[in-house]
Amino acid sequence: MTTDLKSEPMYRKIKNHILARIDSGEWMASTRVPSENELVKEFSVSRMTTNRALRELTDEGYLIRVAGVGTFVAELKAKSNPLEINNIADEIRARHHEYSARVLTCEMVKANEKIATYMNIDVGTPLTHTQIIHKERGIPIQLEDRLVNEDVVPGYGDQDFTKHTPYEYLIKMAPLQKVEHVVKAILAPEGIKSLLDMSDDEACLLIERRTWAKGRVASTAQLYHPGSRYELSGLFKPE
């Protein structure tokens, strides 16, 4: 099924025009984008239409509007809901950005006493340990340090995680029954700061996650994020 581009609303065409230049790198962070009046002339539309396009892009986090000064490309800052588990690749692509990954570690390890207690398994149980850097437009936004029990999730260690994320395989092979999240603000160790291109004084957001499937702990993960490039946001409605 093809899309009739002529039927696409003009405000959306303007949004896509701006997003294409941001995604290509032509308009970097802090670049001033055309004003409403300039867009009115370029696209032969009403000011209401250009206002809607700029307003929506601002609400979505792509632009910053400064009264009396202009509209600028916002700094890249990923956002996630702390109470949900989502595919980080999908989150990035939903922002019209390129996703990529770098696998640092994929190895078999044996559970020590601390890990065995945390995962409710025997000491010495073999686990698959992966460390993966997730990137948005080539910029690292998450270091995922994960342990997986392959008795619950067989074949995990054989996957190519540059082609699909651990989330995609885990959700397919071991659908979630229960999830535990702990969120912390920490001072990142030097190695993590280096991997995430963090400044010395930058805060690090750590999410500790434990997931259950088939009645057992399937996976534990420590997810490290640069504080300047990542934020948690969620909406809660009481019953």
C-alpha positions in Angstrom: 0.0 0.0 0.0 1.5 3.4 -1.0 1.0 6.7 0.7 -0.4 9.6 -1.2 2.1 12.3 -0.2 -0.2 15.0 -1.6 -2.8 14.1 1.1 -0.2 14.6 3.9 -1.0 17.6 6.0 1.3 20.6 5.5 2.2 20.9 9.1 3.5 17.3 9.0 5.5 18.0 5.8 7.2 20.9 7.6 7.9 18.7 10.6 9.5 16.0 8.3 11.5 18.7 6.5 13.0 19.8 9.8 13.5 16.3 11.2 15.3 15.3 8.0 17.9 18.0 8.4 18.4 17.2 12.1 18.7 13.5 11.4 21.2 14.1 8.6 23.4 16.2 10.8 22.9 19.3 8.7 21.3 21.0 11.7 23.2 20.2 14.8 22.2 21.0 18.4 21.8 24.8 19.0 21.4 25.4 15.3 18.8 28.1 14.7 15.9 26.8 12.5 13.8 29.0 10.2 11.3 31.2 11.9 7.5 30.9 11.4 7.6 33.7 8.9 10.4 32.1 6.9 8.6 28.8 6.8 5.4 30.5 5.8 7.2 31.9 2.7 9.1 28.7 1.9 6.0 26.4 2.1 3.3 28.9 1.1 1.2 28.1 4.1 -0.5 29.9 7.0 1.4 31.0 10.1 -1.0 28.7 12.1 0.4 25.7 10.1 4.0 26.6 10.8 3.2 27.4 14.4 1.7 23.9 14.8 4.7 22.2 13.3 7.2 24.0 15.5 5.1 23.7 18.6 4.8 19.9 18.1 8.5 19.5 17.5 9.2 21.5 20.6 6.8 19.3 22.7 8.5 16.2 21.3 11.9 17.4 22.4 13.5 18.2 19.1 13.4 22.0 19.3 13.8 24.7 21.9 11.9 28.0 21.4 13.3 31.1 23.1 10.9 34.0 23.2 12.3 37.0 21.3 15.3 35.1 20.1 14.3 32.2 17.9 13.9 28.4 17.6 16.8 26.1 18.0 17.7 22.4 17.6 17.6 20.8 21.1 20.4 18.8 22.7 19.9 15.1 22.2 18.3 13.7 25.4 16.7 10.2 25.3 13.6 9.6 27.4 12.1 6.5 28.9 9.3 5.5 31.2 10.8 4.0 34.4 7.8 1.7 34.9 7.9 0.1 31.5 10.2 -2.2 29.6 10.6 -1.1 26.0 13.0 -1.9 23.2 15.6 0.8 23.2 16.0 0.5 19.5 12.3 1.2 19.0 12.5 4.2 21.3 15.3 5.7 19.3 13.7 5.0 15.9 10.5 6.5 17.1 12.5 9.8 17.5 13.5 9.4 13.8 17.1 8.7 14.9 19.5 6.0 13.9 20.1 3.1 16.4 23.3 1.2 16.6 25.0 -1.1 19.1 28.5 -2.2 20.1 28.9 -5.6 21.9 31.7 -5.4 24.5 31.2 -8.8 26.1 29.4 -12.0 25.5 30.7 -14.8 27.7 29.8 -17.6 30.0 30.3 -17.1 33.7 29.3 -19.0 36.9 27.1 -17.5 39.5 28.8 -16.5 42.7 27.0 -16.5 46.1 25.7 -12.9 45.7 24.4 -13.5 42.2 23.0 -16.9 43.1 21.0 -15.4 45.9 19.7 -12.5 43.7 18.7 -14.8 40.9 17.5 -17.7 43.2 19.8 -20.2 41.6 22.6 -22.5 42.8 26.1 -21.2 43.2 28.1 -22.2 40.1 25.1 -22.1 37.8 26.3 -21.1 34.3 25.0 -17.7 33.1 25.5 -15.7 29.9 27.1 -12.3 30.6 26.7 -9.5 28.0 27.8 -5.9 27.9 26.4 -3.7 25.2 26.6 0.0 24.3 23.4 1.3 22.8 23.9 4.4 20.6 21.5 7.1 19.3 22.9 8.8 16.2 26.3 7.3 17.1 26.2 8.8 20.6 26.2 6.3 23.5 23.1 6.6 25.7 23.1 3.3 27.6 25.5 0.7 28.8 23.6 -2.6 29.3 25.3 -5.1 31.7 23.2 -8.2 31.7 23.2 -11.8 33.1 20.9 -14.3 31.6 19.9 -17.8 32.8 19.9 -19.9 29.6 17.9 -22.6 31.3 15.1 -20.1 31.1 16.2 -18.3 27.9 18.0 -20.9 25.7 20.2 -19.6 22.9 20.7 -16.1 24.3 24.5 -16.2 24.1 24.4 -17.3 20.4 22.6 -14.1 19.2 24.1 -11.2 17.2 23.2 -8.2 19.3 24.3 -5.7 16.7 21.4 -6.9 14.6 18.7 -7.1 17.3 18.6 -6.1 20.9 18.5 -8.4 23.9 15.0 -7.2 24.6 13.8 -8.6 21.3 15.2 -12.0 21.9 14.2 -12.2 25.6 10.6 -11.1 25.0 10.3 -13.7 22.2 11.8 -16.6 24.1 10.7 -15.8 27.7 7.6 -13.5 27.9 7.6 -11.4 31.0 5.7 -12.5 34.1 7.1 -10.0 36.6 9.6 -7.1 36.6 11.5 -5.3 39.4 13.1 -1.9 38.9 15.4 0.0 41.2 16.5 3.5 40.0 19.6 5.2 41.4 21.7 8.3 40.7 25.4 7.4 41.1 28.9 8.6 40.4 29.9 6.3 37.5 33.2 4.4 37.7 35.9 5.6 35.4 35.4 2.7 33.0 31.8 3.4 32.6 32.3 7.1 32.2 34.8 6.4 29.4 32.5 4.0 27.6 29.5 6.5 27.7 31.7 9.5 26.9 30.7 11.2 30.1 32.4 14.2 31.7 34.1 13.9 35.1 31.4 15.8 36.9 28.4 14.2 35.1 25.8 12.3 37.0 24.9 8.7 36.0 21.5 7.2 36.0 21.4 3.5 36.9 18.4 1.3 36.5 18.7 -2.2 38.1 16.3 -4.6 36.6 15.3 -8.2 37.4 12.8 -10.0 35.2 10.9 -13.3 35.8 9.7 -15.7 33.1 8.4 -19.3 33.4 8.2 -18.9 37.1 12.0 -18.1 37.5 14.4 -15.2 37.3 15.3 -15.1 33.6 17.6 -12.1 33.6 19.2 -9.3 35.6 20.5 -6.1 34.1 22.3 -2.9 35.2 21.5 -0.1 32.7 23.8 2.9 33.0 22.9 6.2 31.3 24.6 9.6 31.0 22.6 12.1 33.1 22.9 14.8 30.5 21.6 12.6 27.7 18.9 10.6 29.3 15.8 11.1 31.5 13.0 9.1 33.0 9.5 10.3 32.4 6.2 8.6 33.2 2.5 9.3 33.7 0.6 7.5 36.5 -3.2 7.5 36.8 -4.6 6.2 40.1 -7.5 3.8 39.8 
